[in-house]
Amino acid sequence: MGLPFTDLVHPREIAWTELSGRRLAVDGNNAVYQFLATVRQRDGQPFSDSEGHVTSHLIGVLYRTASLLAQGVRPIWVFDGKPPELKAGTLGARFRAKERAEAEWKDALERHDLETARRKAAATSRFTRPMAAEAIELLGALGVPTVQAPSEGEAQAARMAADGAVWASGSEDYDSLLFGSPRLIRGLAARARSGDQPAAQLIELDRLLEELAIDREELLLIGLLVGTDFNDGAKGYGPKKALKLAQRHLGWEATLRTAGLDPAAVEEAAQIFRSPVIAPSPDVTFGPIDAARVEELLVAGRGFSAERVRSALTRAQRPPPPRTLPPDGRKQAQLDAFGAS
């Protein structure tokens, strides 16, 4: 579900040229769910091939990856493994929500209410193992490496960023910050504009903690108070109220008890963020684009337009723009502290 931290976080907008040449650990499941929710027809139906197989995820992977490569961004896609047992409740709730949304979608279609149908359809998205395998195969043909996390992909991506294997993690969720990613890039769906215009959002963990006047454990406390994928949170606590309590610096147990939470009851959830199940940061390499294989997968295999696929591949292979200094004037050496390509 992602943490509702929008009101607490003030990201810095950055230009694509600041990301050129940098490696990002992209939260693959987060991105593909976004594609499945948004890459749909007017009535909410996902795009599919002549045999009825969904292709929305492949459309998204192709064009997102081509766009990033064209801007010089080097994405390493990280996919979820086995979810923690504590996530079972969240997954069950999501499944029931999808069933309700599907019924509401069908009802809207019968009423010819296409606006409601499309909105409800977005909430019915299901990301299956075969879809993940297809996405990984396509990324391989695009020369882009993938990483299979043993558990939460966001945790793996955060560790890769903390280890310096990548410059930042890329996700629309804020959970990466609780997992300790020093930098989080949001807005990777943004399209580059003419000139040196902002294209994405950068959140730096140390700067965020300084702005909020809290430490990492207190940021985790805010997450637990609001509720994560692994715990229900404290009754009546939203992000702003949780922040005010954390800023009192009462300590771990006192903060939780003040909000009505039993420290023992949330300790397991806290440990998932403190010590997640992850693998050592892998040594991955980028390869050349295998245009013939991409066309075999998408054009011959799934009925994609050959012209559009070739156009995307041409865009992906064009020389990236040169990197520029950030607008706040920090030295290039500071930018190069992590994630050399």
Contacts in CASP RR format, 6 or more apart in sequence:
PFRMAT RR
TARGET T0000
AUTHOR 0000-0000-0000
METHOD contacts of the structure
MODEL  1
MGLPFTDLVHPREIAWTELSGRRLAVDGNNAVYQFLATVRQRDGQPFSDS
EGHVTSHLIGVLYRTASLLAQGVRPIWVFDGKPPELKAGTLGARFRAKER
AEAEWKDALERHDLETARRKAAATSRFTRPMAAEAIELLGALGVPTVQAP
SEGEAQAARMAADGAVWASGSEDYDSLLFGSPRLIRGLAARARSGDQPAA
QLIELDRLLEELAIDREELLLIGLLVGTDFNDGAKGYGPKKALKLAQRHL
GWEATLRTAGLDPAAVEEAAQIFRSPVIAPSPDVTFGPIDAARVEELLVA
GRGFSAERVRSALTRAQRPPPPRTLPPDGRKQAQLDAFGAS
1 90 0 8 1.000
1 94 0 8 1.000
1 229 0 8 1.000
2 173 0 8 1.000
2 174 0 8 1.000
2 175 0 8 1.000
2 228 0 8 1.000
2 229 0 8 1.000
3 173 0 8 1.000
3 174 0 8 1.000
3 175 0 8 1.000
3 178 0 8 1.000
3 223 0 8 1.000
3 226 0 8 1.000
3 227 0 8 1.000
3 228 0 8 1.000
3 239 0 8 1.000
4 226 0 8 1.000
4 238 0 8 1.000
4 239 0 8 1.000
5 174 0 8 1.000
5 177 0 8 1.000
5 239 0 8 1.000
6 239 0 8 1.000
7 239 0 8 1.000
7 240 0 8 1.000
8 212 0 8 1.000
8 222 0 8 1.000
8 239 0 8 1.000
8 240 0 8 1.000
8 243 0 8 1.000
9 174 0 8 1.000
9 203 0 8 1.000
9 208 0 8 1.000
10 211 0 8 1.000
11 186 0 8 1.000
11 201 0 8 1.000
11 202 0 8 1.000
11 203 0 8 1.000
12 201 0 8 1.000
12 202 0 8 1.000
12 203 0 8 1.000
12 204 0 8 1.000
12 328 0 8 1.000
13 198 0 8 1.000
13 199 0 8 1.000
13 200 0 8 1.000
13 201 0 8 1.000
13 202 0 8 1.000
14 198 0 8 1.000
14 199 0 8 1.000
14 200 0 8 1.000
14 201 0 8 1.000
14 202 0 8 1.000
14 326 0 8 1.000
15 196 0 8 1.000
15 197 0 8 1.000
15 198 0 8 1.000
15 199 0 8 1.000
15 324 0 8 1.000
15 327 0 8 1.000
16 71 0 8 1.000
16 72 0 8 1.000
16 73 0 8 1.000
16 192 0 8 1.000
16 199 0 8 1.000
16 200 0 8 1.000
16 321 0 8 1.000
17 71 0 8 1.000
17 196 0 8 1.000
17 321 0 8 1.000
17 322 0 8 1.000
17 323 0 8 1.000
17 324 0 8 1.000
18 202 0 8 1.000
18 323 0 8 1.000
18 324 0 8 1.000
18 326 0 8 1.000
18 335 0 8 1.000
19 71 0 8 1.000
19 72 0 8 1.000
19 73 0 8 1.000
19 185 0 8 1.000
19 199 0 8 1.000
19 200 0 8 1.000
20 71 0 8 1.000
20 72 0 8 1.000
20 73 0 8 1.000
20 320 0 8 1.000
20 321 0 8 1.000
20 322 0 8 1.000
20 323 0 8 1.000
21 72 0 8 1.000
21 73 0 8 1.000
21 74 0 8 1.000
21 320 0 8 1.000
21 323 0 8 1.000
21 341 0 8 1.000
22 73 0 8 1.000
22 74 0 8 1.000
22 166 0 8 1.000
22 167 0 8 1.000
22 168 0 8 1.000
22 339 0 8 1.000
22 341 0 8 1.000
23 74 0 8 1.000
23 75 0 8 1.000
23 76 0 8 1.000
23 165 0 8 1.000
23 166 0 8 1.000
23 167 0 8 1.000
23 339 0 8 1.000
23 341 0 8 1.000
24 68 0 8 1.000
24 73 0 8 1.000
24 74 0 8 1.000
24 75 0 8 1.000
24 76 0 8 1.000
24 166 0 8 1.000
24 167 0 8 1.000
24 168 0 8 1.000
24 169 0 8 1.000
24 170 0 8 1.000
24 185 0 8 1.000
24 188 0 8 1.000
25 76 0 8 1.000
25 78 0 8 1.000
25 147 0 8 1.000
25 156 0 8 1.000
25 157 0 8 1.000
25 158 0 8 1.000
25 160 0 8 1.000
25 161 0 8 1.000
25 165 0 8 1.000
25 166 0 8 1.000
25 168 0 8 1.000
25 169 0 8 1.000
25 170 0 8 1.000
26 75 0 8 1.000
26 76 0 8 1.000
26 77 0 8 1.000
26 78 0 8 1.000
26 157 0 8 1.000
26 169 0 8 1.000
26 170 0 8 1.000
26 171 0 8 1.000
26 188 0 8 1.000
27 78 0 8 1.000
27 153 0 8 1.000
27 154 0 8 1.000
27 157 0 8 1.000
27 169 0 8 1.000
27 170 0 8 1.000
27 171 0 8 1.000
27 172 0 8 1.000
27 173 0 8 1.000
27 176 0 8 1.000
28 77 0 8 1.000
28 78 0 8 1.000
28 79 0 8 1.000
28 80 0 8 1.000
28 135 0 8 1.000
28 153 0 8 1.000
29 79 0 8 1.000
29 80 0 8 1.000
29 127 0 8 1.000
29 132 0 8 1.000
29 153 0 8 1.000
30 154 0 8 1.000
30 171 0 8 1.000
30 172 0 8 1.000
30 173 0 8 1.000
31 61 0 8 1.000
31 64 0 8 1.000
31 77 0 8 1.000
31 171 0 8 1.000
31 188 0 8 1.000
32 57 0 8 1.000
32 60 0 8 1.000
32 61 0 8 1.000
32 127 0 8 1.000
32 131 0 8 1.000
32 132 0 8 1.000
32 135 0 8 1.000
33 125 0 8 1.000
33 127 0 8 1.000
34 172 0 8 1.000
34 189 0 8 1.000
35 56 0 8 1.000
35 57 0 8 1.000
35 59 0 8 1.000
35 60 0 8 1.000
35 61 0 8 1.000
35 64 0 8 1.000
36 46 0 8 1.000
36 54 0 8 1.000
36 56 0 8 1.000
36 57 0 8 1.000
36 125 0 8 1.000
36 126 0 8 1.000
36 127 0 8 1.000
37 122 0 8 1.000
37 123 0 8 1.000
37 125 0 8 1.000
38 122 0 8 1.000
39 46 0 8 1.000
39 47 0 8 1.000
39 56 0 8 1.000
39 57 0 8 1.000
39 59 0 8 1.000
39 60 0 8 1.000
40 46 0 8 1.000
40 47 0 8 1.000
40 56 0 8 1.000
40 118 0 8 1.000
40 121 0 8 1.000
40 122 0 8 1.000
41 47 0 8 1.000
42 114 0 8 1.000
42 118 0 8 1.000
43 109 0 8 1.000
43 114 0 8 1.000
43 117 0 8 1.000
43 118 0 8 1.000
43 121 0 8 1.000
44 105 0 8 1.000
44 114 0 8 1.000
44 117 0 8 1.000
44 118 0 8 1.000
44 121 0 8 1.000
44 122 0 8 1.000
45 121 0 8 1.000
46 54 0 8 1.000
46 55 0 8 1.000
46 56 0 8 1.000
46 121 0 8 1.000
46 125 0 8 1.000
47 54 0 8 1.000
47 55 0 8 1.000
47 56 0 8 1.000
47 59 0 8 1.000
48 54 0 8 1.000
48 55 0 8 1.000
48 56 0 8 1.000
49 55 0 8 1.000
49 301 0 8 1.000
49 302 0 8 1.000
49 303 0 8 1.000
50 303 0 8 1.000
53 302 0 8 1.000
54 131 0 8 1.000
55 302 0 8 1.000
55 304 0 8 1.000
57 127 0 8 1.000
57 131 0 8 1.000
57 134 0 8 1.000
57 135 0 8 1.000
58 134 0 8 1.000
58 135 0 8 1.000
58 138 0 8 1.000
58 297 0 8 1.000
58 298 0 8 1.000
58 302 0 8 1.000
58 304 0 8 1.000
59 304 0 8 1.000
61 135 0 8 1.000
61 138 0 8 1.000
61 139 0 8 1.000
62 138 0 8 1.000
62 142 0 8 1.000
62 294 0 8 1.000
62 298 0 8 1.000
62 309 0 8 1.000
62 312 0 8 1.000
63 312 0 8 1.000
64 188 0 8 1.000
64 189 0 8 1.000
65 75 0 8 1.000
65 139 0 8 1.000
65 142 0 8 1.000
65 144 0 8 1.000
65 316 0 8 1.000
66 142 0 8 1.000
66 312 0 8 1.000
66 313 0 8 1.000
66 315 0 8 1.000
66 316 0 8 1.000
67 191 0 8 1.000
67 192 0 8 1.000
67 315 0 8 1.000
68 74 0 8 1.000
68 75 0 8 1.000
68 188 0 8 1.000
69 75 0 8 1.000
69 142 0 8 1.000
69 144 0 8 1.000
69 315 0 8 1.000
69 316 0 8 1.000
69 317 0 8 1.000
69 320 0 8 1.000
70 192 0 8 1.000
70 315 0 8 1.000
70 316 0 8 1.000
70 318 0 8 1.000
70 320 0 8 1.000
71 192 0 8 1.000
71 199 0 8 1.000
71 320 0 8 1.000
71 321 0 8 1.000
72 320 0 8 1.000
72 321 0 8 1.000
73 320 0 8 1.000
74 286 0 8 1.000
74 341 0 8 1.000
75 144 0 8 1.000
76 144 0 8 1.000
76 145 0 8 1.000
76 146 0 8 1.000
76 147 0 8 1.000
76 160 0 8 1.000
76 166 0 8 1.000
76 284 0 8 1.000
77 135 0 8 1.000
77 136 0 8 1.000
77 139 0 8 1.000
77 144 0 8 1.000
77 145 0 8 1.000
77 146 0 8 1.000
77 147 0 8 1.000
78 146 0 8 1.000
78 147 0 8 1.000
78 149 0 8 1.000
78 153 0 8 1.000
78 154 0 8 1.000
78 156 0 8 1.000
78 157 0 8 1.000
78 160 0 8 1.000
79 132 0 8 1.000
79 135 0 8 1.000
79 136 0 8 1.000
79 146 0 8 1.000
79 147 0 8 1.000
79 148 0 8 1.000
79 149 0 8 1.000
79 153 0 8 1.000
80 149 0 8 1.000
80 151 0 8 1.000
80 152 0 8 1.000
80 153 0 8 1.000
81 148 0 8 1.000
81 149 0 8 1.000
81 150 0 8 1.000
81 151 0 8 1.000
81 152 0 8 1.000
81 153 0 8 1.000
82 150 0 8 1.000
82 151 0 8 1.000
83 91 0 8 1.000
83 151 0 8 1.000
83 152 0 8 1.000
84 151 0 8 1.000
84 152 0 8 1.000
84 230 0 8 1.000
84 272 0 8 1.000
84 277 0 8 1.000
86 229 0 8 1.000
86 230 0 8 1.000
86 231 0 8 1.000
86 268 0 8 1.000
86 269 0 8 1.000
86 272 0 8 1.000
87 229 0 8 1.000
87 230 0 8 1.000
90 229 0 8 1.000
90 230 0 8 1.000
97 123 0 8 1.000
98 123 0 8 1.000
98 124 0 8 1.000
98 125 0 8 1.000
98 126 0 8 1.000
101 120 0 8 1.000
101 121 0 8 1.000
101 123 0 8 1.000
101 124 0 8 1.000
102 120 0 8 1.000
102 124 0 8 1.000
104 116 0 8 1.000
104 120 0 8 1.000
105 117 0 8 1.000
105 120 0 8 1.000
105 121 0 8 1.000
105 124 0 8 1.000
108 114 0 8 1.000
108 116 0 8 1.000
108 117 0 8 1.000
108 120 0 8 1.000
109 117 0 8 1.000
134 297 0 8 1.000
136 146 0 8 1.000
137 297 0 8 1.000
138 294 0 8 1.000
138 297 0 8 1.000
138 298 0 8 1.000
139 145 0 8 1.000
139 146 0 8 1.000
140 146 0 8 1.000
140 290 0 8 1.000
141 289 0 8 1.000
141 290 0 8 1.000
141 293 0 8 1.000
141 294 0 8 1.000
141 297 0 8 1.000
142 289 0 8 1.000
142 290 0 8 1.000
142 294 0 8 1.000
142 316 0 8 1.000
143 286 0 8 1.000
143 287 0 8 1.000
143 288 0 8 1.000
143 289 0 8 1.000
143 290 0 8 1.000
144 286 0 8 1.000
144 287 0 8 1.000
145 284 0 8 1.000
145 285 0 8 1.000
145 286 0 8 1.000
147 156 0 8 1.000
147 160 0 8 1.000
147 279 0 8 1.000
147 282 0 8 1.000
147 284 0 8 1.000
149 155 0 8 1.000
149 156 0 8 1.000
149 157 0 8 1.000
149 278 0 8 1.000
149 279 0 8 1.000
150 156 0 8 1.000
150 277 0 8 1.000
150 278 0 8 1.000
150 279 0 8 1.000
151 276 0 8 1.000
151 277 0 8 1.000
151 278 0 8 1.000
152 179 0 8 1.000
152 272 0 8 1.000
152 276 0 8 1.000
152 277 0 8 1.000
154 169 0 8 1.000
154 171 0 8 1.000
154 173 0 8 1.000
154 175 0 8 1.000
154 176 0 8 1.000
154 179 0 8 1.000
155 179 0 8 1.000
155 272 0 8 1.000
155 273 0 8 1.000
155 276 0 8 1.000
155 277 0 8 1.000
155 278 0 8 1.000
156 276 0 8 1.000
156 278 0 8 1.000
156 279 0 8 1.000
157 166 0 8 1.000
157 169 0 8 1.000
157 170 0 8 1.000
157 171 0 8 1.000
157 176 0 8 1.000
157 179 0 8 1.000
157 181 0 8 1.000
158 169 0 8 1.000
158 176 0 8 1.000
158 179 0 8 1.000
158 180 0 8 1.000
158 181 0 8 1.000
159 179 0 8 1.000
159 276 0 8 1.000
159 278 0 8 1.000
159 281 0 8 1.000
160 166 0 8 1.000
160 169 0 8 1.000
160 281 0 8 1.000
160 282 0 8 1.000
161 167 0 8 1.000
161 168 0 8 1.000
161 169 0 8 1.000
161 176 0 8 1.000
161 180 0 8 1.000
161 181 0 8 1.000
161 182 0 8 1.000
161 183 0 8 1.000
161 338 0 8 1.000
162 180 0 8 1.000
162 181 0 8 1.000
162 182 0 8 1.000
163 281 0 8 1.000
164 281 0 8 1.000
164 338 0 8 1.000
164 339 0 8 1.000
165 281 0 8 1.000
165 282 0 8 1.000
165 283 0 8 1.000
165 339 0 8 1.000
166 338 0 8 1.000
166 339 0 8 1.000
167 183 0 8 1.000
167 338 0 8 1.000
167 339 0 8 1.000
168 181 0 8 1.000
168 182 0 8 1.000
168 183 0 8 1.000
168 184 0 8 1.000
168 185 0 8 1.000
168 202 0 8 1.000
168 338 0 8 1.000
169 176 0 8 1.000
169 181 0 8 1.000
169 183 0 8 1.000
169 184 0 8 1.000
169 185 0 8 1.000
170 176 0 8 1.000
170 184 0 8 1.000
170 185 0 8 1.000
170 186 0 8 1.000
170 188 0 8 1.000
171 184 0 8 1.000
171 185 0 8 1.000
171 186 0 8 1.000
172 186 0 8 1.000
172 187 0 8 1.000
174 184 0 8 1.000
174 203 0 8 1.000
175 228 0 8 1.000
175 229 0 8 1.000
176 184 0 8 1.000
177 184 0 8 1.000
177 203 0 8 1.000
177 205 0 8 1.000
177 208 0 8 1.000
177 219 0 8 1.000
178 219 0 8 1.000
178 220 0 8 1.000
178 223 0 8 1.000
178 228 0 8 1.000
178 273 0 8 1.000
179 273 0 8 1.000
179 276 0 8 1.000
180 205 0 8 1.000
180 216 0 8 1.000
181 205 0 8 1.000
182 204 0 8 1.000
182 205 0 8 1.000
182 206 0 8 1.000
182 338 0 8 1.000
183 202 0 8 1.000
183 203 0 8 1.000
183 204 0 8 1.000
183 205 0 8 1.000
183 338 0 8 1.000
184 202 0 8 1.000
184 203 0 8 1.000
184 205 0 8 1.000
185 200 0 8 1.000
185 201 0 8 1.000
185 202 0 8 1.000
185 203 0 8 1.000
186 200 0 8 1.000
186 201 0 8 1.000
186 203 0 8 1.000
187 200 0 8 1.000
187 201 0 8 1.000
188 200 0 8 1.000
190 199 0 8 1.000
190 200 0 8 1.000
191 199 0 8 1.000
192 199 0 8 1.000
193 199 0 8 1.000
196 324 0 8 1.000
205 216 0 8 1.000
208 219 0 8 1.000
209 215 0 8 1.000
209 216 0 8 1.000
209 219 0 8 1.000
212 219 0 8 1.000
212 243 0 8 1.000
212 246 0 8 1.000
212 247 0 8 1.000
213 247 0 8 1.000
214 222 0 8 1.000
214 243 0 8 1.000
214 246 0 8 1.000
214 247 0 8 1.000
214 249 0 8 1.000
217 252 0 8 1.000
218 246 0 8 1.000
218 247 0 8 1.000
218 249 0 8 1.000
218 255 0 8 1.000
219 246 0 8 1.000
220 270 0 8 1.000
220 273 0 8 1.000
220 274 0 8 1.000
221 242 0 8 1.000
221 245 0 8 1.000
221 246 0 8 1.000
221 252 0 8 1.000
221 255 0 8 1.000
221 256 0 8 1.000
222 239 0 8 1.000
222 242 0 8 1.000
222 243 0 8 1.000
222 246 0 8 1.000
223 233 0 8 1.000
223 242 0 8 1.000
224 231 0 8 1.000
224 233 0 8 1.000
224 234 0 8 1.000
224 256 0 8 1.000
224 261 0 8 1.000
224 266 0 8 1.000
224 269 0 8 1.000
224 270 0 8 1.000
225 233 0 8 1.000
225 234 0 8 1.000
225 237 0 8 1.000
225 238 0 8 1.000
225 241 0 8 1.000
225 242 0 8 1.000
225 245 0 8 1.000
225 246 0 8 1.000
225 255 0 8 1.000
225 256 0 8 1.000
225 259 0 8 1.000
225 261 0 8 1.000
226 233 0 8 1.000
226 234 0 8 1.000
226 237 0 8 1.000
226 238 0 8 1.000
226 239 0 8 1.000
226 242 0 8 1.000
227 233 0 8 1.000
227 234 0 8 1.000
228 269 0 8 1.000
228 273 0 8 1.000
230 268 0 8 1.000
230 269 0 8 1.000
230 272 0 8 1.000
231 265 0 8 1.000
231 266 0 8 1.000
231 269 0 8 1.000
233 261 0 8 1.000
233 266 0 8 1.000
234 242 0 8 1.000
234 256 0 8 1.000
234 259 0 8 1.000
234 260 0 8 1.000
234 261 0 8 1.000
235 260 0 8 1.000
237 245 0 8 1.000
237 259 0 8 1.000
242 259 0 8 1.000
245 255 0 8 1.000
245 258 0 8 1.000
245 259 0 8 1.000
246 255 0 8 1.000
248 255 0 8 1.000
250 258 0 8 1.000
252 263 0 8 1.000
253 263 0 8 1.000
256 262 0 8 1.000
256 263 0 8 1.000
256 266 0 8 1.000
257 263 0 8 1.000
289 313 0 8 1.000
289 316 0 8 1.000
289 317 0 8 1.000
291 310 0 8 1.000
291 313 0 8 1.000
294 309 0 8 1.000
294 313 0 8 1.000
295 306 0 8 1.000
295 309 0 8 1.000
295 310 0 8 1.000
298 304 0 8 1.000
298 309 0 8 1.000
299 305 0 8 1.000
299 306 0 8 1.000
299 309 0 8 1.000
323 335 0 8 1.000
325 331 0 8 1.000
325 332 0 8 1.000
325 335 0 8 1.000
326 335 0 8 1.000
END
